Amino acid sequence: MKRLTFVLAGTAALTTLAACGQGEETNGETTEINSSSNTETNEVNEPADEEPESDPEENETNETSGADANEEDPEENMNEEVTSPEEDEEETEEAETEEEASAANETNESAEEPETETAELNENESGEEEAAADEEAAMVDPLHLYYADAELLDTFKVEADTSVTMDDAGAMEAMELWAAGPEEEELYGLLPEGASVQSVELDDTMATVSLSPEAEDANLGSSGEMMLTDQIALMMEQFGAEETMILIDGEEVSDFLGHMDLSEPIQAGDPEAVELYSAE
């Protein structure tokens, strides 16, 4: 029994030893395989690792170029540092010059404005003075009134005691003085009693005078009728009218006093040819 036990124990021991031997062999093979793989991997990686070391000249060239570039950069930086203040100073001077020019322009404009206003004021004053002078000059002075002698043979002119403006209102005032008749006993007014001047209009060299219908009641004969229309035209000549249209109650008539055609304007005669009346 003891012998059998001993035999079994020995067999187990041998089996164990055999198993251990196989394990070591397997581990050895695995180790060899891993070592071989690592060796191959290292051999593959070594050329890649060795590439940077394969161009030492290029490295030197790059280092030299970098050094040269670094040596040149300071000079450029120095030039930039030297130039920049000058450019800044020039820009500052230009800006100051522009500001001074702008200020000078503003000053000139400010100085011109009062001069312009003064010139405009002077022009306005001059225009007003001229207008006032024109108004003073646009007067009929002396004003002459035209009347016939008692025999209705001649026409005389009488200087009125007043002056009138050279416009429609002045012309109307003058015609009313004429229609009122002369103060001199030797002279005779041709407009019949009750007749009046209705209106007067001036248009450049043309005047239009409208008489009331009572004007047709005049009994003057042919020579007196011509004197009447001529006197009206002479009155309007003082206001710049070269011819005068005579209307009756605002209408043109072709048979004034029965036979005179007033559809055409009456030409003014020469006032210098009319004698100034004198009582002496």
C-alpha positions in Angstrom: 0.0 0.0 0.0 2.7 2.4 0.9 4.6 1.4 -2.2 1.6 2.1 -4.4 1.3 5.5 -2.8 4.9 6.2 -3.4 4.6 5.2 -7.1 1.6 7.5 -7.6 3.3 10.4 -5.9 6.3 9.9 -8.2 4.2 9.8 -11.3 2.5 13.0 -10.3 5.8 14.6 -9.7 7.1 13.6 -13.1 3.9 14.8 -14.7 4.3 18.2 -13.0 7.9 18.5 -14.1 7.0 17.6 -17.6 4.4 20.3 -17.7 6.8 22.9 -16.3 9.3 22.0 -19.0 6.8 22.5 -21.8 5.8 25.9 -20.3 9.4 27.1 -20.2 9.9 26.1 -23.8 6.7 27.8 -24.8 7.7 30.9 -22.9 11.1 30.8 -24.5 9.7 30.6 -28.0 7.3 33.4 -27.2 10.2 35.5 -25.9 12.3 34.7 -28.9 9.4 35.7 -31.2 8.8 38.9 -29.3 12.4 39.7 -29.4 12.6 39.1 -33.1 9.5 41.3 -33.7 11.0 44.1 -31.6 14.3 43.8 -33.3 12.6 44.1 -36.7 10.5 47.0 -35.6 13.5 48.8 -34.3 15.4 48.1 -37.5 12.4 49.6 -39.5 12.2 52.6 -37.1 15.9 53.3 -37.0 16.2 54.5 -40.6 13.4 56.9 -40.0 15.0 58.1 -36.8 18.3 58.5 -38.6 16.9 60.7 -41.5 17.3 64.0 -39.6 21.0 63.1 -39.1 21.5 62.3 -42.8 21.7 66.1 -43.9 24.0 67.9 -41.5 25.1 70.3 -44.3 21.5 71.3 -44.9 21.1 72.0 -41.2 24.1 74.1 -41.3 22.9 76.0 -44.3 19.5 76.6 -42.7 21.1 77.7 -39.5 23.4 80.1 -41.5 20.4 81.4 -43.4 18.5 81.9 -40.2 21.4 83.7 -38.7 21.8 85.9 -41.7 18.1 86.7 -41.7 18.3 87.5 -38.0 21.3 89.7 -38.7 19.4 91.6 -41.5 16.2 92.1 -39.4 17.8 94.4 -36.9 18.9 96.8 -39.7 15.5 96.8 -41.2 14.0 97.4 -37.8 16.5 100.2 -37.2 15.5 101.8 -40.6 11.9 101.5 -39.7 12.5 103.0 -36.3 14.5 105.9 -37.9 12.0 106.6 -40.8 8.8 106.3 -38.8 9.3 109.5 -36.7 10.1 111.5 -39.9 7.0 110.3 -41.6 5.0 111.0 -38.4 6.5 114.5 -38.3 5.6 115.1 -42.0 2.1 113.9 -41.5 1.8 116.1 -38.4 3.1 119.1 -40.4 0.7 118.4 -43.3 -2.2 118.1 -40.8 -1.2 121.4 -39.2 -0.9 123.1 -42.6 -4.4 121.8 -43.6 -5.8 123.1 -40.3 -4.2 126.5 -40.8 -5.5 126.7 -44.4 -9.0 125.7 -43.3 -8.8 128.3 -40.5 -7.6 131.0 -43.0 -10.5 130.1 -45.3 -13.0 130.4 -42.5 -11.5 133.8 -41.6 -11.6 135.0 -45.2 -15.2 133.8 -45.5 -16.1 135.5 -42.3 -14.4 138.7 -43.5 -16.2 138.5 -46.9 -19.6 138.1 -45.4 -19.7 141.6 -43.8 -18.3 143.0 -47.1 -21.0 141.2 -49.0 -23.7 142.4 -46.7 -22.3 146.0 -46.8 -22.2 145.8 -50.6 -25.8 144.6 -50.7 -26.9 147.3 -48.3 -25.1 149.9 -50.5 -26.8 148.5 -53.6 -30.2 148.6 -51.8 -29.6 152.2 -50.7 -28.4 153.1 -54.1 -31.5 151.5 -55.7 -33.8 153.3 -53.3 -32.0 156.6 -54.0 -32.4 156.0 -57.7 -36.0 155.0 -57.3 -36.6 158.2 -55.2 -34.8 160.2 -57.9 -36.9 158.6 -60.6 -40.0 159.5 -58.6 -38.9 163.0 -58.3 -38.0 163.2 -62.0 -41.3 161.5 -63.0 -43.2 164.7 -62.6 -44.8 167.0 -65.1 -43.5 170.4 -64.1 -44.5 172.8 -65.4 -47.9 171.5 -66.4 -49.5 173.2 -69.3 -53.3 173.5 -70.0 -54.5 174.2 -73.5 -57.4 176.5 -74.4 -58.7 178.4 -77.4 -59.1 182.1 -77.8 -62.7 183.6 -77.7 -62.9 183.6 -81.5 -61.8 179.9 -81.7 -59.0 180.8 -84.0 -55.9 179.9 -82.1 -54.9 177.6 -79.2 -52.8 178.9 -76.3 -51.1 177.1 -73.4 -51.3 178.3 -69.8 -48.9 177.2 -67.1 -50.7 175.6 -64.2 -50.0 176.5 -60.6 -49.4 172.9 -59.7 -47.3 169.9 -60.9 -48.5 166.3 -61.3 -47.0 162.8 -61.4 -46.3 161.3 -64.8 -48.7 158.4 -64.4 -52.4 157.6 -64.8 -53.3 159.5 -61.7 -51.3 162.6 -62.6 -52.8 162.5 -66.1 -56.3 162.3 -64.7 -55.6 165.2 -62.4 -54.3 167.3 -65.3 -57.4 166.5 -67.5 -59.7 167.5 -64.7 -57.9 170.9 -64.4 -58.3 171.3 -68.2 -62.0 170.3 -68.1 -62.7 172.9 -65.4 -61.8 175.6 -68.0 -59.5 178.6 -67.9 -59.4 181.4 -65.3 -58.4 183.9 -68.0 -61.4 185.8 -69.4 -59.8 186.0 -72.9 -59.6 182.2 -73.2 -62.3 179.7 -73.8 -62.8 176.1 -72.8 -64.1 173.8 -75.5 -65.7 171.1 -73.3 -69.4 171.9 -72.9 -70.9 172.5 -69.5 -71.8 169.3 -67.7 -69.3 167.2 -69.6 -66.4 165.6 -67.7 -63.4 163.3 -68.1 -64.3 159.8 -67.0 -60.9 158.1 -67.1 -57.4 158.3 -68.4 -55.0 155.4 -69.1 -51.4 155.6 -70.2 -49.7 152.7 -72.1 -46.2 153.6 -73.3 -46.7 156.0 -76.2 -50.5 155.6 -76.3 -53.1 157.4 -74.1 -56.8 156.6 -73.8 -59.2 159.3 -72.6 -62.9 158.6 -72.1 -65.3 161.6 -72.0 -68.8 161.6 -70.6 -71.7 161.5 -73.1 -72.3 165.2 -72.5 -69.2 166.0 -74.6 -71.3 165.4 -77.7 -73.4 168.4 -76.8 -70.6 170.8 -77.8 -71.5 173.3 -80.5 -68.1 174.4 -81.9 -68.3 174.2 -85.6 -65.8 172.2 -87.6 -62.8 174.3 -86.6 -63.7 174.2 -82.9 -64.2 170.4 -83.1 -60.7 169.9 -84.4 -59.3 172.2 -81.7 -61.0 170.1 -79.0 -59.4 166.8 -80.1 -56.0 168.5 -80.7 -56.0 170.0 -77.2 -56.7 166.6 -75.6 -53.8 165.0 -77.6 -51.5 167.9 -76.5 -52.5 167.4 -72.9 -51.5 163.7 -73.1 -48.3 164.5 -74.9 -46.9 165.9 -71.7 -47.1 162.3 -70.3 -45.2 160.7 -73.1 -48.2 159.8 -75.3 -47.5 160.3 -79.0 -51.2 159.6 -79.9 -54.5 159.5 -78.0 -57.6 157.5 -78.4 -60.7 159.5 -77.5 -63.7 157.5 -76.3 -67.2 158.6 -75.4 -68.6 156.9 -72.3 -65.9 154.2 -72.8 -66.8 153.4 -76.4 -65.2 154.2 -79.8 -67.4 156.5 -82.0 -67.1 157.1 -85.7 -69.4 160.2 -85.8 -68.4 162.4 -82.9 -70.3 165.7 -83.1 -72.1 164.3 -86.1 -69.1 163.8 -88.5 -65.8 163.2 -86.7 -64.4 159.7 -86.8 -62.7 158.8 -83.4 -62.1 155.2 -84.2 -58.5 156.1 -84.9 -56.1 157.7 -82.4 -55.3 161.5 -82.7 -51.7 162.4 -83.3 -50.3 165.0 -80.9 -49.1 168.2 -82.4 -45.9 170.0 -81.5 -46.3 171.7 -78.1 -43.4 174.1 -79.0 -45.6 175.5 -81.8 -48.3 176.6 -79.3 -47.9 180.1 -77.9 -47.7 180.5 -74.1 -50.5 182.8 -73.1 -49.6 186.1 -71.5 -52.2 188.6 -70.2 -50.1 191.6 -71.1 
